[in-house]
Amino acid sequence: MPMDKNNDFRFLKACRGEPVDRTPVWFMRQAGRYMKAYRDLKEKYTFLELCKNPELATEVTLQPLDVLGVDAAIIFADILLPLEPMGTGLEFIAGDGPSIPRPVRTHQEMAALKPVDVDGQLGFVGDAIRMVRSEISGKIPLVGFAAAPFTLCSYMVEGGKSRDFTLTKVMMYEEPETWQGLMDKVVRVLADYMKMQVAAGAQALQVFDSWVGCLGPADYEKYILPYTRRLFKELETTGVPVINFSTGTSTMLPLVRQAGGDVMSFDWRIDLDDAWRQIGHQTPVQGNLDPNLLFASLPVIRERVHDVMRRAAGRPGHIFNLGHGILQHTPVDHVKAVVDMVHEYQHE
Ligand code: CP3
């Protein structure tokens, strides 16, 4: 087989559980409002304009790379983009986050959701991926992403962000056929959408189940696992590593592991060594620093970064990351400092 330099990145090696020279590190939301270059662009364009214009999405994707020295890029987009072609509408309201004008709450509304032509209707994400790859190929790998079924459905049903997820849970408990129909449709779109991203050049995928931790293990097993499992199974055909990301799931990690994916991501509600032991050391892992820690002083950050590194114990298959995305007012120099602390760390 010809040697492909693009397969040799420490991030991709760690995703495959192979030994690396230094622990790879990257961040969710590494592009965004905590960076001045992003805020400057936001003076001229809305968030959705940035996502839908491949030149601008490329520019934003590249913004953090040299500044931080991270080991992976993540395409600038949003997990909610598939909602527009499905027919619910999608708006971002300044200061208040996403809003879905036509939420899905009845069987009829579920049945009216449209199938998505991902190449035609979400092709701008593929175009951005191709453009980013042509800029960074051979230097740093590019991660594509989408939501996991529960997290996307929760926005569709609630109509925006939620604290309690009451409408979503009531549909799940009371309207099993509507829930099943909704999850089936969403899995189809998400699988096609991520396959399109890999065809365009994404070298790894991350599936964001940001809010599934609002469920207990029995509900996860019954209402979520059959669908996440089907999604991860379909993604196996892409041949790229897939990261299974969730938050709030430390009481049910072995169950979430059963959904599939090549790398498991942990938040900060569990110690890395405990989490890794629970799912088995043969599975590569990512996480798990609290994003709030980046507001602390550098000595405190260093102590906690080193604590995560000690718990990883130099095992192959460790990717350093936060447990969730970078927060809005995070000091950029602290993010950069974390990258250097990880790269400079020497295991005893
Ligand atoms: O990681 C990256 O750098 C890639 C870009 C990325 C964005 N959103 C850009 C974005 C990624 C990976 C996402 C995923 C995403 N989007 C998730 C999963 C990750 C997570 O945090 O759990 C979720 C839940 C969303 C939905 C979403 N998009 C919300 C809740 C919001 C509002 C958040 C807020 O703080 O206002 C968005 C908007 C959004 N997505 C922004 C960015 C940079 C902010 C938009 C702005 O500039 O105002």
Residues whose N, C-alpha, C, O or C-beta is under 5 A from the ligand:
A	BS01	CP3	F27 M28 R29 Q30 A31 G32 R33 F47 I74 I75 F76 A77 D78 I79 G97 P98 F208 S210 G325
